[in-house]
Amino acid sequence: SKADANAYNRTRETIADFPLLKFQLEADEPWPDSLNPLALRLFEDKAVLEDGTKSNPRKIYSKDPQSDGRIAGYMPLKVTLDATRHGGTRIIIEYWNKADSHKSTLDPRRAYTEIVESLDLIESAFGTGQGMRARTEGGSGITALGNDAENYFLPNDIRATVRYRNGEYLILELVSFSQYKPLGPEDFTTESLHTRILHNVSVTEDGEHFVDRIPMISQGDKGYCAAATIARVLSYYGYEVDMHSVARLAETEYYGTTRENVIESMRRVCSSTPFRLKELRTADYYTVKEYVDKGIPIIWLVPGHARLLIGYNPDNSDIVYSDSWGPEFAFEVMSYEECLNLNRGMFILEP
């Protein structure tokens, strides 16, 4: 209302129907440096840590998403504040996905239409649009996943991106327009990738060497372990992906993904990225050590499940693995003998 009273009067009801966006439009500092003040403003005392630490969180989600993320009466499944991606903090609102459709009464096609109409109304009223070319810029940068980005540029430094695939998902992301600086092609050359990820190898007080800063993508109670695991690796490398777009590619259903589809989806990803899919047919301890030391996580298939193999302990030959069930499962240890007994395949997306 301070920026343009006439535009605000035209959009007052639309903005009021989307409380989270209203908070961002009214904020003196819409994009603080830390997630904690943003979580306090948007979620109050309903915030749950998903990645990072309490003092330095990388992902926070709301315990009450239906209240915190509703728009025009449409209730979301999850609302997340995400600082794990390049390009600045994001507010991610998942309104619908096929695996969780039993938890929602929302009609995704109707909701999509009303959401984009609301965003278009606000953008048009305030004259903050950036032209038709900017409308579809962005996306994951991976040809196999396609480009589902539809961007709207709103006042107070907000870019809203609607991602919709019929029968698959409906997601809205809010990010700072001025701070948004995604990685470019020069960041994905073999040399650039190796240099960037090499700095992510850390050592714990107990002597475990491990690949650090792999984003946590929680699969929830659905069989999205393979989709989440592949998405975690691609996000770690710098791509803007989530498990829902990977699940579409891998033809993942509620109960999981076939081994054949897991491998084929990784192969298709590699066909449009600077990676090659490599199966570690001799999955000995020293091979694991070799890739961990390079900062390369290993996609590990075990009976009925997919996870990441991310580290080793040179003192006792233990290995470190990571599951996609939340922060308490991000760093787990077992003996390498047990690892071999469970092993049904190890793969890497090698730069």
C-alpha positions as CSV (number, residue, x, y, z in Angstrom):
1,S,0.0,0.0,0.0
2,K,3.0,2.3,0.6
3,A,4.5,1.5,-2.8
4,D,1.3,1.9,-4.9
5,A,-2.0,2.5,-3.1
6,N,-4.1,2.0,-6.2
7,A,-2.5,-1.3,-7.1
8,Y,-2.8,-2.5,-3.5
9,N,-6.6,-1.6,-3.5
10,R,-7.0,-3.7,-6.7
11,T,-5.2,-6.7,-5.1
12,R,-6.1,-6.4,-1.5
13,E,-8.4,-9.4,-1.3
14,T,-6.1,-11.6,-3.4
15,I,-3.1,-10.8,-1.1
16,A,-5.3,-11.3,2.0
17,D,-6.1,-14.8,0.7
18,F,-2.4,-15.7,0.8
19,P,-1.2,-14.8,4.3
20,L,2.4,-16.1,3.8
21,L,2.9,-13.9,0.7
22,K,1.3,-11.0,2.6
23,F,3.9,-11.3,5.4
24,Q,6.7,-11.2,2.7
25,L,5.2,-8.3,0.9
26,E,4.9,-6.3,4.1
27,A,8.3,-7.2,5.6
28,D,11.0,-4.5,5.9
29,E,13.6,-7.3,5.3
30,P,11.9,-10.1,3.4
31,W,15.0,-12.2,2.9
32,P,17.2,-12.2,6.1
33,D,20.6,-13.8,6.1
34,S,19.5,-16.6,8.4
35,L,16.5,-18.9,8.3
36,N,15.7,-18.5,12.0
37,P,14.2,-14.9,11.8
38,L,12.3,-15.9,8.6
39,A,10.9,-19.0,10.3
40,L,9.9,-17.0,13.4
41,R,8.0,-14.5,11.2
42,L,6.3,-17.1,9.0
43,F,5.9,-20.1,11.3
44,E,6.1,-18.5,14.8
45,D,6.7,-21.5,17.2
46,K,5.7,-24.2,14.7
47,A,9.1,-24.7,13.0
48,V,10.9,-28.0,12.7
49,L,14.5,-28.5,11.7
50,E,15.1,-30.7,8.6
51,D,18.7,-30.0,7.7
52,G,21.6,-28.3,9.5
53,T,21.7,-27.3,13.1
54,K,19.5,-25.1,15.3
55,S,22.0,-22.3,15.3
56,N,22.8,-22.7,11.6
57,P,19.7,-24.3,9.9
58,R,19.7,-25.2,6.2
59,K,16.1,-26.4,6.0
60,I,13.1,-25.7,8.3
61,Y,9.5,-26.8,7.7
62,S,6.2,-25.8,9.4
63,K,4.3,-28.2,11.7
64,D,1.1,-26.5,10.5
65,P,1.5,-26.2,6.7
66,Q,-2.3,-25.9,6.1
67,S,-2.4,-22.8,8.1
68,D,0.9,-21.3,7.1
69,G,0.8,-21.9,3.3
70,R,-2.9,-21.7,2.4
71,I,-3.8,-19.7,-0.6
72,A,-7.4,-18.9,-1.6
73,G,-8.6,-21.8,0.5
74,Y,-6.1,-24.3,-0.9
75,M,-4.2,-26.2,1.8
76,P,-0.6,-27.4,1.1
77,L,1.0,-30.6,2.2
78,K,4.3,-29.0,3.3
79,V,5.9,-25.6,3.7
80,T,9.7,-25.4,3.8
81,L,12.3,-22.8,4.1
82,D,15.3,-24.0,2.2
83,A,18.8,-22.5,2.2
84,T,20.6,-25.5,0.7
85,R,20.3,-24.4,-2.9
86,H,22.4,-21.9,-4.8
87,G,20.7,-18.6,-5.5
88,G,19.4,-17.7,-2.1
89,T,16.8,-18.8,0.5
90,R,13.6,-20.3,-0.9
91,I,10.1,-20.7,0.5
92,I,8.8,-23.9,-1.0
93,I,5.1,-24.7,-0.7
94,E,4.1,-28.2,-1.9
95,Y,0.3,-28.1,-2.6
96,W,-0.1,-31.5,-4.2
97,N,1.9,-34.5,-5.4
98,K,0.6,-37.9,-6.7
99,A,2.1,-40.0,-3.9
100,D,0.5,-37.9,-1.2
101,S,-2.7,-37.3,-3.0
102,H,-4.6,-39.5,-0.5
103,K,-3.8,-36.8,2.1
104,S,-5.3,-34.0,0.1
105,T,-8.8,-33.0,-1.2
106,L,-7.3,-30.4,-3.4
107,D,-8.0,-30.4,-7.2
108,P,-4.4,-29.6,-8.5
109,R,-5.5,-28.4,-11.9
110,R,-8.1,-26.0,-10.5
111,A,-5.6,-24.9,-7.8
112,Y,-2.9,-24.3,-10.4
113,T,-5.3,-22.1,-12.4
114,E,-6.3,-20.0,-9.5
115,I,-2.7,-19.6,-8.1
116,V,-1.3,-18.4,-11.4
117,E,-4.3,-16.0,-11.9
118,S,-3.6,-14.5,-8.4
119,L,0.1,-14.1,-9.1
120,D,-0.5,-12.6,-12.5
121,L,-3.0,-10.1,-11.0
122,I,-0.5,-8.9,-8.4
123,E,2.3,-8.7,-11.0
124,S,0.1,-6.8,-13.5
125,A,-1.3,-4.4,-10.9
126,F,2.1,-3.3,-9.6
127,G,3.8,-3.4,-13.0
128,T,6.7,-5.6,-11.7
129,G,6.7,-8.1,-14.6
130,Q,10.0,-8.8,-16.4
131,G,8.6,-9.8,-19.8
132,M,7.5,-13.1,-21.4
133,R,11.1,-14.4,-21.8
134,A,11.6,-14.2,-18.0
135,R,8.3,-16.0,-17.4
136,T,9.8,-19.4,-18.3
137,E,13.5,-18.9,-17.5
138,G,15.1,-21.2,-14.9
139,G,14.2,-24.8,-14.3
140,S,16.6,-27.5,-13.4
141,G,18.9,-27.2,-16.3
142,I,18.6,-31.0,-16.9
143,T,16.9,-31.7,-20.2
144,A,15.6,-35.1,-19.0
145,L,13.6,-33.4,-16.3
146,G,12.1,-30.7,-18.5
147,N,11.4,-27.1,-17.6
148,D,8.3,-26.7,-15.5
149,A,9.1,-23.2,-14.2
150,E,6.5,-20.4,-14.6
151,N,7.8,-17.2,-13.0
152,Y,6.0,-14.2,-11.6
153,F,7.8,-11.1,-10.3
154,L,6.2,-9.4,-7.4
155,P,6.9,-6.3,-5.2
156,N,9.3,-6.3,-2.3
157,D,12.0,-8.4,-4.2
158,I,9.9,-11.6,-4.6
159,R,10.0,-14.0,-7.5
160,A,7.3,-16.6,-7.4
161,T,7.8,-19.8,-9.4
162,V,4.9,-22.1,-10.0
163,R,5.9,-25.7,-10.9
164,Y,3.0,-27.9,-12.2
165,R,2.9,-31.2,-14.0
166,N,-0.6,-32.7,-14.6
167,G,-1.0,-35.7,-12.4
168,E,2.4,-35.3,-10.8
169,Y,2.8,-32.2,-8.6
170,L,1.9,-28.6,-7.9
171,I,4.6,-26.6,-6.1
172,L,5.1,-22.9,-5.5
173,E,8.5,-21.4,-4.7
174,L,9.3,-17.9,-3.5
175,V,12.8,-16.5,-3.7
176,S,14.6,-13.1,-3.7
177,F,14.6,-11.7,-7.2
178,S,17.8,-9.6,-6.6
179,Q,19.7,-12.3,-4.8
180,Y,18.8,-15.2,-7.1
181,K,22.0,-16.2,-8.9
182,P,21.9,-19.8,-10.0
183,L,24.9,-21.7,-11.2
184,G,25.7,-21.3,-14.9
185,P,27.3,-23.7,-17.5
186,E,30.8,-22.7,-16.5
187,D,30.1,-24.1,-13.0
188,F,29.4,-27.5,-14.4
189,T,32.6,-28.1,-16.3
190,T,34.5,-31.2,-15.0
191,E,37.3,-29.0,-13.6
192,S,34.8,-26.6,-11.8
193,L,32.8,-29.5,-10.4
194,H,35.9,-31.3,-9.0
195,T,37.2,-28.1,-7.5
196,R,33.9,-27.2,-5.9
197,I,33.0,-30.6,-4.4
198,L,36.5,-31.3,-3.1
199,H,36.1,-28.7,-0.4
200,N,33.1,-30.7,1.0
201,V,35.1,-33.6,2.4
202,S,35.2,-33.3,6.3
203,V,36.5,-35.3,9.2
204,T,34.6,-36.0,12.4
205,E,36.2,-36.1,15.9
206,D,35.8,-39.9,15.7
207,G,37.9,-40.0,12.5
208,E,35.2,-40.6,9.9
209,H,36.0,-38.9,6.5
210,F,32.7,-38.0,4.8
211,V,31.1,-35.9,2.1
212,D,29.5,-33.0,3.9
213,R,26.8,-30.5,2.9
214,I,24.6,-33.0,1.0
215,P,21.1,-31.5,1.2
216,M,18.6,-33.5,3.1
217,I,15.5,-34.3,1.1
218,S,13.0,-36.2,3.2
219,Q,10.9,-38.7,1.4
220,G,8.2,-38.8,4.1
221,D,6.2,-42.0,4.5
222,K,6.1,-42.8,0.7
223,G,8.5,-45.1,-1.2
224,Y,10.4,-42.2,-2.8
225,C,13.8,-43.3,-1.5
226,A,15.4,-43.6,-4.9
227,A,13.8,-40.3,-6.2
228,A,14.9,-38.5,-3.0
229,T,18.4,-40.0,-3.1
230,I,19.1,-39.1,-6.8
231,A,17.6,-35.6,-6.1
232,R,20.0,-35.2,-3.1
233,V,23.0,-35.9,-5.3
234,L,21.9,-33.6,-8.1
235,S,21.1,-30.8,-5.5
236,Y,24.5,-31.4,-4.0
237,Y,26.2,-30.8,-7.4
238,G,24.2,-27.6,-7.8
239,Y,21.1,-28.4,-9.8
240,E,17.7,-27.1,-8.9
241,V,15.8,-30.3,-8.6
242,D,13.5,-32.0,-6.1
243,M,12.3,-35.6,-5.6
244,H,9.0,-35.0,-7.4
245,S,10.6,-34.1,-10.7
246,V,12.9,-37.1,-10.4
247,A,10.0,-39.4,-9.4
248,R,8.2,-38.4,-12.6
249,L,11.3,-39.3,-14.6
250,A,11.8,-42.6,-12.8
251,E,8.1,-43.5,-12.9
252,T,8.1,-43.8,-9.2
253,E,4.9,-44.9,-7.5
254,Y,3.8,-44.6,-3.9
255,Y,5.4,-47.9,-3.0
256,G,8.7,-47.2,-4.7
257,T,10.8,-47.4,-7.9
258,T,11.9,-50.5,-9.8
259,R,15.7,-51.1,-10.0
260,E,15.5,-50.8,-13.8
261,N,13.8,-47.4,-13.6
262,V,16.3,-46.2,-11.1
263,I,19.2,-47.0,-13.4
264,E,17.4,-45.7,-16.5
265,S,16.5,-42.4,-14.9
266,M,20.2,-41.9,-13.8
267,R,21.3,-42.7,-17.3
268,R,18.9,-40.2,-18.8
269,V,20.0,-37.5,-16.4
270,C,23.6,-38.1,-17.4
271,S,22.8,-37.8,-21.1
272,S,22.0,-34.1,-20.6
273,T,24.6,-33.2,-17.9
274,P,28.4,-33.4,-17.7
275,F,28.2,-36.6,-15.7
276,R,28.6,-40.2,-16.6
277,L,26.8,-43.0,-14.8
278,K,29.3,-45.5,-13.4
279,E,28.5,-48.7,-11.5
280,L,31.1,-49.8,-8.9
281,R,31.2,-53.4,-9.8
282,T,34.2,-53.9,-7.5
283,A,32.7,-52.2,-4.4
284,D,35.7,-52.7,-2.1
285,Y,36.5,-50.4,0.8
286,Y,39.3,-48.6,-1.1
287,T,37.0,-47.8,-4.0
288,V,34.6,-46.2,-1.6
289,K,37.5,-44.3,0.0
290,E,38.6,-43.1,-3.4
291,Y,35.3,-41.4,-4.3
292,V,34.6,-40.0,-0.8
293,D,38.0,-38.4,-0.9
294,K,37.0,-36.7,-4.1
295,G,33.8,-35.4,-2.6
296,I,31.6,-37.8,-4.7
297,P,28.6,-39.5,-2.9
298,I,27.7,-43.0,-3.9
299,I,24.1,-44.0,-4.7
300,W,23.7,-47.3,-2.8
301,L,21.0,-49.8,-3.5
302,V,20.1,-52.3,-0.7
303,P,17.2,-54.7,-0.4
304,G,14.0,-52.7,-1.0
305,H,15.7,-49.3,-0.5
306,A,18.1,-46.7,-1.9
307,R,20.4,-44.5,0.2
308,L,23.7,-42.7,0.0
309,L,27.1,-44.0,1.0
310,I,29.1,-40.9,2.0
311,G,32.1,-41.8,4.2
312,Y,34.6,-44.2,5.8
313,N,36.7,-44.5,8.9
314,P,40.3,-45.5,8.1
315,D,40.9,-46.7,11.7
316,N,38.3,-49.5,11.7
317,S,37.0,-49.8,8.2
318,D,33.5,-48.6,9.1
319,I,31.5,-46.8,6.5
320,V,29.1,-43.9,6.8
321,Y,25.7,-43.8,5.0
322,S,22.8,-41.4,4.8
323,D,19.1,-42.1,4.5
324,S,16.4,-39.7,3.1
325,W,14.2,-39.7,6.3
326,G,15.3,-36.5,7.9
327,P,18.3,-35.1,9.8
328,E,18.5,-37.9,12.4
329,F,19.2,-40.3,9.5
330,A,21.7,-38.1,7.7
331,F,24.8,-39.6,9.2
332,E,24.8,-43.3,10.2
333,V,27.7,-45.8,10.6
334,M,28.0,-49.6,10.0
335,S,30.8,-52.0,9.4
336,Y,32.0,-52.6,5.9
337,E,31.3,-56.3,6.3
338,E,27.6,-55.5,7.0
339,C,27.6,-53.1,4.0
340,L,28.8,-55.8,1.7
341,N,26.0,-58.2,2.9
342,L,23.4,-55.6,2.1
343,N,24.9,-54.4,-1.1
344,R,22.7,-54.7,-4.3
345,G,24.5,-52.1,-6.3
346,M,26.6,-48.9,-6.0
347,F,26.5,-46.1,-8.6
348,I,28.0,-42.7,-9.0
349,L,27.3,-39.7,-11.1
350,E,30.9,-39.0,-11.9
351,P,31.9,-35.5,-13.1
